């Protein structure tokens, strides 16, 4: 049973690396043709027979097993380190020469030709030949091995970065949801004191909107149309408290693409939090959707306002950094504050 499992494992490895082994076989075949022509100075049917190439493939297989043995002992992580690789290569090459001599000795004993195969000149020649073959095929194998390891490492790194990004996005969103809830509960508290009927209407609409907030929080991106509809609904809540002191206009020229959920709500809230609107001098928020999504408002700063931590905008920046190479642009003059958000296509992430 154990032998069957081991054989199956090795057959799987051979199948996975069949193109590399085919390359080794073809290289050995071309090498055998060249050496035969070089020695005999003649081309005939024997020149093209494949037994020498098959023998070289088997010998290379022995070398590959030895190299894998030393890699597992000296470099179990598989991460490329030049010093360790040289040590692995040297140890493997030395062991390979010894193994090949033992195999040659066993064959010579079986066929009773020790004197012919193990005289001084033959031993030096075969050792030198084995050394060259080991160096060439070992170099091929180590190059291929570390190339495959690098591909695996890059895939693992990509998976890790994606998981890390999703985890970070989740954490960032987790910071925003309680903030959204807290602000609107404050509005509800004030409305209860001022107008209980209006407070009741506000609570019903807020429940519908917060359902969207909970659903959107589980998504990395959301359709821009849905986010625009939500922004309009959210601004209706604002009017319960402020009336016409804050106004909003949406100019949609291109609604294709996706956006980080609750982006518009956060920027609307940011404009209201920092600016004091009135009937005479309202704060006008304009959302323009073209190639990018721009959210602009006039500036009438609240007196005695607390210094802004900027955490909301930094939070938003961090989310977009993880999702797209296009940056968030912020422009501020004495009279206007504008934030430009990139519209994201799903193929970008």
Secondary structure, DSSP 4 states (H G I P E B T S, - for coil): -HHHHHHHHHHHHHHHTHHHHHHHHHHHHHHHHHHHHHHHS---GGGG-SHHHHHHHHHHHHHHHHHHHHHHHH-TT----HHHHHHHHHHHHHHHHHHHHHHHHHHHHHTT-HHHHSSHHHHHHHHHHHHHHHHHHHHHHHHHHHHHHHHHHHHHHHHHHHHHHHHHHHHHHHHHHHHHHHHHHHHHHHHHHH-HHHHHHHHHHHHHHHHHHHHHTT-S-EEHHHHHHHHHHHHHHHHHHHGGGEEEEEEES---SEE-TTHHHHHHHHHHHHB---SSS-EEEEEEESSEEEEEEE--BPTTPPPP--HHHHHHHHHHHHH-SSPPEEEE-SSEEEEEEE-B-GGG-
